[in-house]
């Protein structure tokens, strides 16, 4: 696998040039300063590509070309947003960029309730607690209908927990949950979330899944013509939040959507951390079933912990080899898929991967990096993953 690294652009606290010392072979990035629904012009794409090339790197994967909420809900300006998305794909292809990751999560991107939970070794890791999320949902956002998503026991626990938090702790919880990634929803207010929730009124899981298929039916033919591989990232975490459906949470979800728009341009971003939150998820089995359609790989690990609802488990971001996913078996399956592709003569036989969501270790704790994306924690993860790949 090609060992890539997610870099958040000029504002990233990690210097591009330093990544050569880490052994990074390619870069995963996006134009985070452009909001969803905005055209990615040739000039903006070329500017970022040139910046990477001057530091000796290629732009291997776009993560992400975001799908707007208008597309997800099929809102009033749907046609305009679809045309903008397709033109952005054309402009990326014009610059020789062929792999484009996206997600179809409603409103929130990845969601955590604590961004720097102290670990026994002294470092920190991101964490999700359903109880803390319920506190936000029921008492901070005070979402209409939120009571229906929690049992009476859960609601009582959330009320008691809310009453123990001072104003600063409540604000910190709110910010943690709606932070998202640069350029997405990092500046949202509670009224912003409420307004976006209203646009999903009546959007069931079946409808959201069909909206995703409709989106792909529109953009995949052009992507295939351009030689672009689109790859959907799974829901993170892989269960509904805020009363909203999530439709890319299981292997079966992926199989359904990939079969619905059968094209080599319609593929998967295989994120072991997101999918692995669900008890019973079989990561090597995902590769065996859908391997030919995997276009991009996120290798990270999560560890489930005791929470208030086993169907929506609490978890934290574990070291890459120490969580619930068998990373050795997973990488062995992925390397096997690469060998099959190479034997078939596929030009895309080498899978781009990146070490995802490292813990903050040592100097990371003072570096003010993007939560989940520290230098040393990811460097440790990449070194461990690289060792497994070499052994396979």
Secondary structure, DSSP 8 states (H G I E B T S, - for coil): -EEEEE---TT-SS-GGGGGGGT--EEEE--TTS-TT----HHHHHHHHHHHHHTT--EEEEE-----HHHHHT-TTHHHHHHHHHHHHHHHHHTT--EEEEE--SS-SS--SEEEEE-TTS-EEEEE-HHHHHHIIIIIS--TTGGGGS-HHHHHHHHHHHHH--HHHHHHHHHHHH--STTTTTT--HHHHHHHHHHTTT--HHHHHHHHHHHHHHHHHHHHHHT-EEEEE--SSSS-BTTB----SSHHHHHHHHHHT--TTEEEEEEHHHHTTSTT--HHHHHHHHGGGEEEEEE-EEEEE--S-GGG-EEEEE-TTSSSS-HHHHHHHHHHHHHHHHHHT-TT-S-EEEE-S--B-GGGGGS---TT--HHHHHHHHHHHHHHHHH-
